[in-house]
Amino acid sequence: MNQQDYSRAAGGAAIGARLRRLSENLDADSVRVYAALGISFEQRWFGVLNQLVIKGSATVGELATTLRITHVSVSQTRQSLEKAGMVTSEFDPVDARKKKIMLTAAGKKLVAELQPIWAAFDQAALELNAEAGDVVASLNKLDDALDRQSIFDRIMNCVGKQ
């Protein structure tokens, strides 16, 4: 182990730093894959595009709920995808206050091109998960623990006890 690796040395106390670093490493390699294959693709698009493939169309709120990310994040991704010509938005015929997001022809073409690459990503992720001893099960436990009590509440309980 590298003596300069703070997040490893700090163990559980640096869980946020560790998760951020792992996420940055995974995202950086993903960017490298797309670049090496000559595909113009932003990694942040994946969740929204994947859900549109599955659902056909969805509102910002539906995507935010499914992906468990903020409305702002989904809205920014939608804007980026619209600017790139990958998605379009139309008013929901059932509720005119909402807009349904759907793939354009260019978005469908890109997704078709990406399907085998995404399958390779899935395979690599499954291999990593197995090699790491089913880290996804541990992440599920972490998600559940945070659902039971947020890190904010845990910290405030500690600070309030001082």
Secondary structure per residue as TSV (DSSP state, phi and psi in degrees):
chain	resnum	aa	ss	phi	psi
A	1	M	-	360.0	137.7
A	2	N	-	-70.1	125.8
A	3	Q	T	-62.6	-23.8
A	4	Q	T	-87.0	2.3
A	5	D	-	-86.6	88.2
A	6	Y	H	-56.5	-48.6
A	7	S	H	-66.6	-30.5
A	8	R	H	-71.5	-44.7
A	9	A	H	-65.1	-34.4
A	10	A	T	-80.3	-12.2
A	11	G	G	61.1	-136.7
A	12	G	G	-61.1	-25.0
A	13	A	G	-64.5	-21.0
A	14	A	G	-112.1	30.6
A	15	I	H	-58.4	-40.0
A	16	G	H	-63.2	-45.1
A	17	A	H	-63.0	-40.1
A	18	R	H	-66.1	-45.3
A	19	L	H	-65.6	-39.7
A	20	R	H	-61.7	-44.2
A	21	R	H	-63.8	-45.6
A	22	L	H	-60.8	-42.8
A	23	S	H	-62.6	-44.1
A	24	E	H	-62.6	-40.5
A	25	N	H	-64.2	-45.1
A	26	L	H	-64.2	-43.9
A	27	D	H	-64.3	-41.3
A	28	A	H	-62.7	-42.1
A	29	D	H	-67.0	-35.9
A	30	S	H	-62.2	-44.7
A	31	V	H	-58.8	-42.4
A	32	R	H	-62.7	-38.8
A	33	V	H	-60.8	-52.7
A	34	Y	H	-60.4	-42.6
A	35	A	H	-63.3	-43.7
A	36	A	H	-63.0	-30.0
A	37	L	T	-92.2	1.7
A	38	G	T	70.7	29.5
A	39	I	-	-108.1	127.9
A	40	S	-	-83.6	104.4
A	41	F	-	-152.1	133.7
A	42	E	-	-99.5	128.8
A	43	Q	G	-55.8	-34.4
A	44	R	G	-65.1	-15.6
A	45	W	G	-73.5	-23.1
A	46	F	H	-53.6	-54.5
A	47	G	H	-56.3	-46.2
A	48	V	H	-66.3	-48.3
A	49	L	H	-60.4	-44.9
A	50	N	H	-59.1	-43.4
A	51	Q	H	-67.6	-35.4
A	52	L	H	-67.8	-33.9
A	53	V	H	-63.5	-44.1
A	54	I	H	-70.2	-46.2
A	55	K	H	-95.8	-19.5
A	56	G	S	89.0	-51.3
A	57	S	E	-155.0	159.3
A	58	A	E	-164.2	156.7
A	59	T	-	-86.9	166.9
A	60	V	H	-57.5	-44.6
A	61	G	H	-61.7	-43.2
A	62	E	H	-63.0	-43.0
A	63	L	H	-65.7	-42.4
A	64	A	H	-60.8	-41.9
A	65	T	H	-65.7	-47.5
A	66	T	H	-64.6	-44.1
A	67	L	H	-83.8	-11.5
A	68	R	T	56.6	47.6
A	69	I	-	-129.2	171.7
A	70	T	-	-73.2	154.8
A	71	H	H	-58.5	-39.2
A	72	V	H	-60.1	-44.7
A	73	S	H	-62.4	-45.1
A	74	V	H	-64.9	-41.9
A	75	S	H	-62.9	-41.6
A	76	Q	H	-65.1	-40.0
A	77	T	H	-65.9	-41.9
A	78	R	H	-58.7	-45.9
A	79	Q	H	-60.6	-42.2
A	80	S	H	-64.2	-42.6
A	81	L	H	-67.2	-37.9
A	82	E	H	-65.3	-43.1
A	83	K	H	-60.8	-35.8
A	84	A	T	-81.3	-4.3
A	85	G	T	79.6	17.5
A	86	M	S	-90.2	-27.5
A	87	V	E	-135.1	162.9
A	88	T	E	-135.4	162.1
A	89	S	E	-125.2	140.1
A	90	E	E	-134.7	150.0
A	91	F	E	-62.2	138.5
A	92	D	-	-67.1	124.5
A	93	P	S	-64.6	-23.6
A	94	V	S	-83.7	-37.5
A	95	D	-	-138.6	99.5
A	96	A	T	-64.7	-10.1
A	97	R	T	-76.7	-17.1
A	98	K	S	-109.6	151.9
A	99	K	E	-113.5	134.3
A	100	K	E	-91.0	134.3
A	101	I	E	-99.9	137.5
A	102	M	E	-145.7	159.1
A	103	L	E	-71.0	142.3
A	104	T	-	-86.0	177.4
A	105	A	H	-59.9	-41.8
A	106	A	H	-64.8	-37.8
A	107	G	H	-64.5	-41.7
A	108	K	H	-64.7	-38.6
A	109	K	H	-65.2	-44.5
A	110	L	H	-62.1	-45.1
A	111	V	H	-60.2	-42.6
A	112	A	H	-60.3	-40.2
A	113	E	H	-67.1	-33.5
A	114	L	H	-83.5	-19.2
A	115	Q	H	-51.6	-49.4
A	116	P	H	-67.4	-30.3
A	117	I	H	-70.1	-42.8
A	118	W	H	-63.9	-34.2
A	119	A	H	-63.7	-38.4
A	120	A	H	-67.4	-39.1
A	121	F	H	-59.3	-45.5
A	122	D	H	-59.5	-45.3
A	123	Q	H	-62.2	-45.5
A	124	A	H	-62.1	-40.8
A	125	A	H	-65.5	-40.3
A	126	L	H	-63.6	-40.9
A	127	E	H	-63.0	-45.8
A	128	L	H	-60.9	-44.5
A	129	N	H	-60.6	-43.7
A	130	A	H	-65.2	-44.8
A	131	E	H	-62.2	-33.2
A	132	A	T	-87.5	5.8
A	133	G	T	76.8	42.0
A	134	D	S	61.1	59.1
A	135	V	H	-61.6	-26.5
A	136	V	H	-62.8	-37.4
A	137	A	H	-61.5	-40.2
A	138	S	H	-68.0	-38.6
A	139	L	H	-65.3	-36.9
A	140	N	H	-61.7	-41.8
A	141	K	H	-63.9	-39.6
A	142	L	H	-64.0	-45.2
A	143	D	H	-56.1	-47.8
A	144	D	H	-62.6	-41.6
A	145	A	H	-63.1	-40.0
A	146	L	H	-70.8	-31.3
A	147	D	H	-66.4	-36.9
A	148	R	H	-68.7	-42.8
A	149	Q	S	-155.0	120.8
A	150	S	-	-66.3	162.0
A	151	I	H	-63.9	-34.8
A	152	F	H	-56.2	-52.2
A	153	D	H	-63.5	-38.9
A	154	R	H	-62.9	-42.6
A	155	I	H	-68.2	-44.4
A	156	M	H	-63.6	-33.7
A	157	N	H	-64.3	-40.1
A	158	C	H	-68.6	-44.4
A	159	V	H	-66.3	-39.3
A	160	G	H	-67.1	-19.8
A	161	K	T	-88.1	-6.7
A	162	Q	-	-79.0	360.0
